[in-house]
Amino acid sequence: MAQHDVFSRRVRWLAIAVGFSAAALTCFLSPLAALVPALLPLAAALQPTLPDTGKRVVKWFTWAWALLWTPCLVGIGFLLLNNFPSHYSMVLRVLSTVPALLILWWDIELIADGTRRIRIWRSAPAQEPRSVSWALWIFAAALNLWVGCGLAKVISVYRGDHGAGVLYMLVMSLVEALIVVAFDIYLTWRVVKLRRVSQLM
């Protein structure tokens, strides 16, 4: 059983809290949009009981969720705190501040968890690299499409509007694009390394 693909209990509970708080915020804005953040608590709760492939899919889904939703929740939180009428202020301050703070805390825990895993992986005996499954390639293609379309849309908006909010969206979209490109390079490196090992055998 691939226990190394299972997040710690703290990371999973934080994921559940982030997902529910994000769902509450997006439900206030659009009930249909709340379905997407609601997938995170479900995935985090089910990860330990899933088969090995399911554990890995949830692992990559969790990282992608954090990558895509961190700038979104932080940006929405900033906008709602500063641009809504006073009679909505109490509800909106809570609904926007809580998920923004939770996801930043969760990001820190994810990075710490990932750093710990990298240290364990480096100290372990060298193993034959695992092949990249079709599911992971499909996931990577969907992630590239999502981030690419979002970046293109933000660039088109930025050409006509150079406000602070649009600039923030552009910077965060560029950061997301760089992380996704690094992920693509990692997958390609795994394929190249596996082919080299197979040629030597």
C-alpha atoms as an extended CHARMM CRD file, in Angstrom:
* protein
*
       201  EXT
         1         1  MET       CA              0.0000000000        0.0000000000        0.0000000000  PROA      1               0.0000000000
         2         2  ALA       CA              1.4590000000        3.3550000000       -1.0540000000  PROA      2               0.0000000000
         3         3  GLN       CA              1.3580000000        5.0580000000        2.3240000000  PROA      3               0.0000000000
         4         4  HSD       CA              3.9790000000        7.5630000000        1.1520000000  PROA      4               0.0000000000
         5         5  ASP       CA              1.2780000000        9.0380000000       -1.1140000000  PROA      5               0.0000000000
         6         6  VAL       CA             -1.0910000000        9.6340000000        1.8400000000  PROA      6               0.0000000000
         7         7  PHE       CA             -0.9820000000       13.1010000000        3.3910000000  PROA      7               0.0000000000
         8         8  SER       CA             -0.6370000000       13.5110000000        7.1310000000  PROA      8               0.0000000000
         9         9  ARG       CA             -3.7450000000       13.8140000000        9.2600000000  PROA      9               0.0000000000
        10        10  ARG       CA             -3.1330000000       17.5380000000        9.8150000000  PROA      10              0.0000000000
        11        11  VAL       CA             -2.8840000000       18.2180000000        6.0740000000  PROA      11              0.0000000000
        12        12  ARG       CA             -6.0700000000       16.2280000000        5.4200000000  PROA      12              0.0000000000
        13        13  TRP       CA             -8.0530000000       17.9940000000        8.1500000000  PROA      13              0.0000000000
        14        14  LEU       CA             -6.8510000000       21.3660000000        6.9060000000  PROA      14              0.0000000000
        15        15  ALA       CA             -7.8950000000       20.3630000000        3.3890000000  PROA      15              0.0000000000
        16        16  ILE       CA            -11.3730000000       19.5450000000        4.6770000000  PROA      16              0.0000000000
        17        17  ALA       CA            -11.5860000000       22.9090000000        6.4820000000  PROA      17              0.0000000000
        18        18  VAL       CA            -10.3170000000       24.8030000000        3.4210000000  PROA      18              0.0000000000
        19        19  GLY       CA            -12.7460000000       23.0130000000        1.1180000000  PROA      19              0.0000000000
        20        20  PHE       CA            -15.8080000000       23.6620000000        3.2870000000  PROA      20              0.0000000000
        21        21  SER       CA            -14.9000000000       27.3170000000        3.9030000000  PROA      21              0.0000000000
        22        22  ALA       CA            -14.2400000000       27.8640000000        0.1920000000  PROA      22              0.0000000000
        23        23  ALA       CA            -17.5430000000       26.1700000000       -0.6390000000  PROA      23              0.0000000000
        24        24  ALA       CA            -19.3540000000       28.4700000000        1.7990000000  PROA      24              0.0000000000
        25        25  LEU       CA            -17.7850000000       31.5370000000        0.1870000000  PROA      25              0.0000000000
        26        26  THR       CA            -18.4530000000       30.4620000000       -3.3910000000  PROA      26              0.0000000000
        27        27  CYS       CA            -21.9850000000       29.3590000000       -2.4550000000  PROA      27              0.0000000000
        28        28  PHE       CA            -22.6380000000       32.9010000000       -1.2770000000  PROA      28              0.0000000000
        29        29  LEU       CA            -21.4730000000       34.1350000000       -4.6940000000  PROA      29              0.0000000000
        30        30  SER       CA            -22.8470000000       31.2870000000       -6.8300000000  PROA      30              0.0000000000
        31        31  PRO       CA            -24.3570000000       28.0190000000       -5.4630000000  PROA      31              0.0000000000
        32        32  LEU       CA            -23.2670000000       26.0460000000       -8.5250000000  PROA      32              0.0000000000
        33        33  ALA       CA            -19.6460000000       27.1460000000       -8.1120000000  PROA      33              0.0000000000
        34        34  ALA       CA            -19.5850000000       25.6020000000       -4.6250000000  PROA      34              0.0000000000
        35        35  LEU       CA            -19.4690000000       22.1080000000       -6.1390000000  PROA      35              0.0000000000
        36        36  VAL       CA            -15.8190000000       22.4700000000       -7.1700000000  PROA      36              0.0000000000
        37        37  PRO       CA            -14.3480000000       23.3200000000       -3.7230000000  PROA      37              0.0000000000
        38        38  ALA       CA            -16.5970000000       20.6720000000       -2.1760000000  PROA      38              0.0000000000
        39        39  LEU       CA            -14.5450000000       18.0050000000       -4.0020000000  PROA      39              0.0000000000
        40        40  LEU       CA            -11.4840000000       18.7370000000       -1.8590000000  PROA      40              0.0000000000
        41        41  PRO       CA            -12.9230000000       17.5820000000        1.5180000000  PROA      41              0.0000000000
        42        42  LEU       CA            -14.2840000000       14.4450000000       -0.1390000000  PROA      42              0.0000000000
        43        43  ALA       CA            -10.9130000000       13.5830000000       -1.6960000000  PROA      43              0.0000000000
        44        44  ALA       CA             -8.9930000000       14.3120000000        1.5210000000  PROA      44              0.0000000000
        45        45  ALA       CA            -11.3200000000       12.1780000000        3.6290000000  PROA      45              0.0000000000
        46        46  LEU       CA            -11.2500000000        9.2210000000        1.2310000000  PROA      46              0.0000000000
        47        47  GLN       CA             -7.5180000000        9.2000000000        0.4190000000  PROA      47              0.0000000000
        48        48  PRO       CA             -6.3520000000        6.7060000000        3.1090000000  PROA      48              0.0000000000
        49        49  THR       CA             -8.9840000000        4.1380000000        2.0500000000  PROA      49              0.0000000000
        50        50  LEU       CA             -8.3730000000        4.3500000000       -1.7080000000  PROA      50              0.0000000000
        51        51  PRO       CA             -6.1980000000        1.9180000000       -3.7160000000  PROA      51              0.0000000000
        52        52  ASP       CA             -2.6480000000        2.9710000000       -4.5890000000  PROA      52              0.0000000000
        53        53  THR       CA             -3.6360000000        4.6170000000       -7.8760000000  PROA      53              0.0000000000
        54        54  GLY       CA             -6.4120000000        6.5470000000       -6.1220000000  PROA      54              0.0000000000
        55        55  LYS       CA             -3.9920000000        7.7570000000       -3.4460000000  PROA      55              0.0000000000
        56        56  ARG       CA             -1.6530000000        9.1480000000       -6.1060000000  PROA      56              0.0000000000
        57        57  VAL       CA             -4.4950000000       10.7920000000       -8.0320000000  PROA      57              0.0000000000
        58        58  VAL       CA             -5.7200000000       12.4930000000       -4.8500000000  PROA      58              0.0000000000
        59        59  LYS       CA             -2.1670000000       13.6040000000       -4.0590000000  PROA      59              0.0000000000
        60        60  TRP       CA             -1.7720000000       15.3660000000       -7.4040000000  PROA      60              0.0000000000
        61        61  PHE       CA             -5.3440000000       16.6760000000       -7.2750000000  PROA      61              0.0000000000
        62        62  THR       CA             -4.6330000000       18.2050000000       -3.8520000000  PROA      62              0.0000000000
        63        63  TRP       CA             -1.5050000000       19.9710000000       -5.0450000000  PROA      63              0.0000000000
        64        64  ALA       CA             -3.3080000000       21.2310000000       -8.1580000000  PROA      64              0.0000000000
        65        65  TRP       CA             -6.2480000000       22.4380000000       -6.0370000000  PROA      65              0.0000000000
        66        66  ALA       CA             -3.8890000000       24.3980000000       -3.7890000000  PROA      66              0.0000000000
        67        67  LEU       CA             -2.0750000000       25.8290000000       -6.8140000000  PROA      67              0.0000000000
        68        68  LEU       CA             -5.2300000000       27.0290000000       -8.5520000000  PROA      68              0.0000000000
        69        69  TRP       CA             -7.3290000000       28.1290000000       -5.5790000000  PROA      69              0.0000000000
        70        70  THR       CA             -4.7710000000       29.9530000000       -3.4190000000  PROA      70              0.0000000000
        71        71  PRO       CA             -4.5860000000       33.0800000000       -5.6070000000  PROA      71              0.0000000000
        72        72  CYS       CA             -8.3350000000       32.8760000000       -6.1990000000  PROA      72              0.0000000000
        73        73  LEU       CA             -9.3400000000       32.7380000000       -2.5240000000  PROA      73              0.0000000000
        74        74  VAL       CA             -6.7700000000       35.3150000000       -1.4300000000  PROA      74              0.0000000000
        75        75  GLY       CA             -7.8110000000       37.6340000000       -4.2720000000  PROA      75              0.0000000000
        76        76  ILE       CA            -11.5330000000       37.2180000000       -3.5750000000  PROA      76              0.0000000000
        77        77  GLY       CA            -10.9080000000       37.8070000000        0.1030000000  PROA      77              0.0000000000
        78        78  PHE       CA             -9.0810000000       41.0590000000       -0.6300000000  PROA      78              0.0000000000
        79        79  LEU       CA            -11.7760000000       42.2780000000       -3.0260000000  PROA      79              0.0000000000
        80        80  LEU       CA            -14.6780000000       41.4110000000       -0.7370000000  PROA      80              0.0000000000
        81        81  LEU       CA            -13.0430000000       43.0730000000        2.2420000000  PROA      81              0.0000000000
        82        82  ASN       CA            -12.5950000000       46.3430000000        0.3920000000  PROA      82              0.0000000000
        83        83  ASN       CA            -15.3860000000       46.6840000000       -2.1770000000  PROA      83              0.0000000000
        84        84  PHE       CA            -18.7390000000       45.6860000000       -0.6120000000  PROA      84              0.0000000000
        85        85  PRO       CA            -21.3470000000       47.8040000000        1.1710000000  PROA      85              0.0000000000
        86        86  SER       CA            -21.2150000000       48.0750000000        4.9360000000  PROA      86              0.0000000000
        87        87  HSD       CA            -24.4310000000       46.1010000000        5.6280000000  PROA      87              0.0000000000
        88        88  TYR       CA            -22.7510000000       43.0470000000        4.0620000000  PROA      88              0.0000000000
        89        89  SER       CA            -19.4410000000       43.6600000000        5.8270000000  PROA      89              0.0000000000
        90        90  MET       CA            -19.7590000000       41.2460000000        8.7580000000  PROA      90              0.0000000000
        91        91  VAL       CA            -20.8280000000       38.2110000000        6.7010000000  PROA      91              0.0000000000
        92        92  LEU       CA            -18.3970000000       38.9420000000        3.8860000000  PROA      92              0.0000000000
        93        93  ARG       CA            -15.4770000000       39.6210000000        6.2070000000  PROA      93              0.0000000000
        94        94  VAL       CA            -15.9120000000       36.2080000000        7.8140000000  PROA      94              0.0000000000
        95        95  LEU       CA            -16.6390000000       34.3240000000        4.5650000000  PROA      95              0.0000000000
        96        96  SER       CA            -13.6770000000       35.8940000000        2.7710000000  PROA      96              0.0000000000
        97        97  THR       CA            -11.0930000000       36.0470000000        5.5680000000  PROA      97              0.0000000000
        98        98  VAL       CA            -11.4710000000       32.5060000000        6.9490000000  PROA      98              0.0000000000
        99        99  PRO       CA            -10.7800000000       30.5740000000        3.6820000000  PROA      99              0.0000000000
       100       100  ALA       CA             -7.9550000000       32.9590000000        2.7580000000  PROA      100             0.0000000000
       101       101  LEU       CA             -6.1900000000       32.4120000000        6.0930000000  PROA      101             0.0000000000
       102       102  LEU       CA             -6.8950000000       28.6790000000        6.1110000000  PROA      102             0.0000000000
       103       103  ILE       CA             -5.5330000000       28.1070000000        2.6190000000  PROA      103             0.0000000000
       104       104  LEU       CA             -2.3440000000       30.0530000000        3.4030000000  PROA      104             0.0000000000
       105       105  TRP       CA             -1.8510000000       27.9030000000        6.5170000000  PROA      105             0.0000000000
       106       106  TRP       CA             -2.6120000000       24.7940000000        4.4490000000  PROA      106             0.0000000000
       107       107  ASP       CA             -0.0710000000       25.8420000000        1.7940000000  PROA      107             0.0000000000
       108       108  ILE       CA              2.6110000000       26.1050000000        4.4710000000  PROA      108             0.0000000000
       109       109  GLU       CA              1.7180000000       22.6340000000        5.7690000000  PROA      109             0.0000000000
       110       110  LEU       CA              1.7400000000       21.2030000000        2.2300000000  PROA      110             0.0000000000
       111       111  ILE       CA              5.1810000000       22.6650000000        1.5330000000  PROA      111             0.0000000000
       112       112  ALA       CA              6.5220000000       21.3370000000        4.8480000000  PROA      112             0.0000000000
       113       113  ASP       CA              5.0130000000       17.9200000000        4.0910000000  PROA      113             0.0000000000
       114       114  GLY       CA              6.4910000000       17.9220000000        0.5890000000  PROA      114             0.0000000000
       115       115  THR       CA              9.9200000000       18.9460000000        1.9060000000  PROA      115             0.0000000000
       116       116  ARG       CA              9.8470000000       16.0990000000        4.4330000000  PROA      116             0.0000000000
       117       117  ARG       CA              8.9090000000       13.6130000000        1.6990000000  PROA      117             0.0000000000
       118       118  ILE       CA             11.7520000000       14.8230000000       -0.5300000000  PROA      118             0.0000000000
       119       119  ARG       CA             14.2520000000       14.3090000000        2.3130000000  PROA      119             0.0000000000
       120       120  ILE       CA             12.9610000000       10.7770000000        2.9170000000  PROA      120             0.0000000000
       121       121  TRP       CA             13.0600000000       10.0350000000       -0.8140000000  PROA      121             0.0000000000
       122       122  ARG       CA             16.6680000000       11.2600000000       -1.1310000000  PROA      122             0.0000000000
       123       123  SER       CA             17.8350000000        9.2460000000        1.8790000000  PROA      123             0.0000000000
       124       124  ALA       CA             16.1830000000        6.0380000000        0.6270000000  PROA      124             0.0000000000
       125       125  PRO       CA             18.1270000000        3.5310000000       -1.5180000000  PROA      125             0.0000000000
       126       126  ALA       CA             18.0200000000        4.2390000000       -5.2390000000  PROA      126             0.0000000000
       127       127  GLN       CA             15.0450000000        2.5940000000       -6.9180000000  PROA      127             0.0000000000
       128       128  GLU       CA             13.9500000000        2.1220000000      -10.4900000000  PROA      128             0.0000000000
       129       129  PRO       CA             11.8230000000        5.1320000000      -11.5140000000  PROA      129             0.0000000000
       130       130  ARG       CA              8.1040000000        4.4890000000      -11.8470000000  PROA      130             0.0000000000
       131       131  SER       CA              6.5030000000        4.9050000000      -15.2290000000  PROA      131             0.0000000000
       132       132  VAL       CA              4.1540000000        7.8330000000      -15.7810000000  PROA      132             0.0000000000
       133       133  SER       CA              0.6100000000        6.5000000000      -16.0100000000  PROA      133             0.0000000000
       134       134  TRP       CA             -1.9140000000        7.6450000000      -18.6120000000  PROA      134             0.0000000000
       135       135  ALA       CA             -4.0510000000        9.0630000000      -15.8100000000  PROA      135             0.0000000000
       136       136  LEU       CA             -1.1950000000       11.3510000000      -14.7570000000  PROA      136             0.0000000000
       137       137  TRP       CA             -0.6060000000       12.4630000000      -18.3560000000  PROA      137             0.0000000000
       138       138  ILE       CA             -4.3200000000       13.2650000000      -18.7250000000  PROA      138             0.0000000000
       139       139  PHE       CA             -4.2250000000       15.1290000000      -15.4270000000  PROA      139             0.0000000000
       140       140  ALA       CA             -1.1690000000       17.1130000000      -16.5870000000  PROA      140             0.0000000000
       141       141  ALA       CA             -2.8380000000       17.9390000000      -19.9210000000  PROA      141             0.0000000000
       142       142  ALA       CA             -5.9920000000       19.1610000000      -18.1530000000  PROA      142             0.0000000000
       143       143  LEU       CA             -3.8970000000       21.2400000000      -15.7590000000  PROA      143             0.0000000000
       144       144  ASN       CA             -1.9660000000       22.8010000000      -18.6380000000  PROA      144             0.0000000000
       145       145  LEU       CA             -5.1920000000       23.5850000000      -20.4830000000  PROA      145             0.0000000000
       146       146  TRP       CA             -6.7900000000       25.1440000000      -17.3930000000  PROA      146             0.0000000000
       147       147  VAL       CA             -3.7930000000       27.3140000000      -16.5110000000  PROA      147             0.0000000000
       148       148  GLY       CA             -3.0950000000       28.2230000000      -20.1540000000  PROA      148             0.0000000000
       149       149  CYS       CA             -6.6660000000       29.3660000000      -20.7990000000  PROA      149             0.0000000000
       150       150  GLY       CA             -6.6990000000       31.3140000000      -17.5470000000  PROA      150             0.0000000000
       151       151  LEU       CA             -3.3990000000       33.0250000000      -18.3660000000  PROA      151             0.0000000000
       152       152  ALA       CA             -4.5810000000       33.9330000000      -21.8770000000  PROA      152             0.0000000000
       153       153  LYS       CA             -7.8000000000       35.4080000000      -20.4750000000  PROA      153             0.0000000000
       154       154  VAL       CA             -5.9410000000       37.4490000000      -17.8420000000  PROA      154             0.0000000000
       155       155  ILE       CA             -3.4960000000       38.7710000000      -20.4540000000  PROA      155             0.0000000000
       156       156  SER       CA             -6.3760000000       39.8600000000      -22.7000000000  PROA      156             0.0000000000
       157       157  VAL       CA             -8.0100000000       41.6670000000      -19.7550000000  PROA      157             0.0000000000
       158       158  TYR       CA             -4.7030000000       43.2400000000      -18.6940000000  PROA      158             0.0000000000
       159       159  ARG       CA             -4.2560000000       44.8240000000      -22.1330000000  PROA      159             0.0000000000
       160       160  GLY       CA             -7.3180000000       46.9510000000      -21.5240000000  PROA      160             0.0000000000
       161       161  ASP       CA             -7.1270000000       47.3790000000      -17.7460000000  PROA      161             0.0000000000
       162       162  HSD       CA             -3.9160000000       47.9690000000      -15.7770000000  PROA      162             0.0000000000
       163       163  GLY       CA             -5.5800000000       48.1610000000      -12.3570000000  PROA      163             0.0000000000
       164       164  ALA       CA             -4.0950000000       46.6500000000       -9.2050000000  PROA      164             0.0000000000
       165       165  GLY       CA             -6.5750000000       43.7640000000       -9.1760000000  PROA      165             0.0000000000
       166       166  VAL       CA             -5.8160000000       42.7480000000      -12.7510000000  PROA      166             0.0000000000
       167       167  LEU       CA             -2.0790000000       43.0730000000      -12.1170000000  PROA      167             0.0000000000
       168       168  TYR       CA             -2.4100000000       40.7340000000       -9.1330000000  PROA      168             0.0000000000
       169       169  MET       CA             -4.2860000000       38.2160000000      -11.2860000000  PROA      169             0.0000000000
       170       170  LEU       CA             -1.6030000000       38.4460000000      -13.9800000000  PROA      170             0.0000000000
       171       171  VAL       CA              1.2760000000       37.8820000000      -11.5450000000  PROA      171             0.0000000000
       172       172  MET       CA             -0.4510000000       34.9190000000       -9.8960000000  PROA      172             0.0000000000
       173       173  SER       CA             -1.3240000000       33.4210000000      -13.3000000000  PROA      173             0.0000000000
       174       174  LEU       CA              2.3340000000       33.6800000000      -14.3330000000  PROA      174             0.0000000000
       175       175  VAL       CA              3.4270000000       31.9810000000      -11.0910000000  PROA      175             0.0000000000
       176       176  GLU       CA              0.8990000000       29.1940000000      -11.6960000000  PROA      176             0.0000000000
       177       177  ALA       CA              2.1390000000       28.7840000000      -15.2690000000  PROA      177             0.0000000000
       178       178  LEU       CA              5.7560000000       28.4750000000      -14.0830000000  PROA      178             0.0000000000
       179       179  ILE       CA              4.8070000000       25.8010000000      -11.5400000000  PROA      179             0.0000000000
       180       180  VAL       CA              2.8630000000       23.8420000000      -14.1540000000  PROA      180             0.0000000000
       181       181  VAL       CA              5.8100000000       24.0510000000      -16.5790000000  PROA      181             0.0000000000
       182       182  ALA       CA              8.0720000000       22.7190000000      -13.8030000000  PROA      182             0.0000000000
       183       183  PHE       CA              5.6150000000       19.8450000000      -13.3170000000  PROA      183             0.0000000000
       184       184  ASP       CA              5.7410000000       19.1050000000      -17.0680000000  PROA      184             0.0000000000
       185       185  ILE       CA              9.5410000000       19.0690000000      -16.9440000000  PROA      185             0.0000000000
       186       186  TYR       CA              9.4100000000       16.6670000000      -13.9800000000  PROA      186             0.0000000000
       187       187  LEU       CA              7.1570000000       14.2360000000      -15.8740000000  PROA      187             0.0000000000
       188       188  THR       CA              9.3840000000       14.4270000000      -18.9480000000  PROA      188             0.0000000000
       189       189  TRP       CA             12.4630000000       13.8030000000      -16.7920000000  PROA      189             0.0000000000
       190       190  ARG       CA             10.8140000000       10.6910000000      -15.3390000000  PROA      190             0.0000000000
       191       191  VAL       CA             10.1290000000        9.3240000000      -18.8130000000  PROA      191             0.0000000000
       192       192  VAL       CA             13.6980000000       10.0320000000      -19.9940000000  PROA      192             0.0000000000
       193       193  LYS       CA             15.1920000000        8.4630000000      -16.8530000000  PROA      193             0.0000000000
       194       194  LEU       CA             13.0160000000        5.3550000000      -17.2140000000  PROA      194             0.0000000000
       195       195  ARG       CA             14.0840000000        4.9260000000      -20.8500000000  PROA      195             0.0000000000
       196       196  ARG       CA             17.7510000000        5.2510000000      -19.9280000000  PROA      196             0.0000000000
       197       197  VAL       CA             17.3710000000        2.6020000000      -17.2280000000  PROA      197             0.0000000000
       198       198  SER       CA             15.5540000000        0.2560000000      -19.6290000000  PROA      198             0.0000000000
       199       199  GLN       CA             18.3250000000        0.6930000000      -22.2340000000  PROA      199             0.0000000000
       200       200  LEU       CA             21.0080000000       -0.1840000000      -19.7020000000  PROA      200             0.0000000000
       201       201  MET       CA             19.2380000000       -3.3700000000      -18.6020000000  PROA      201             0.0000000000
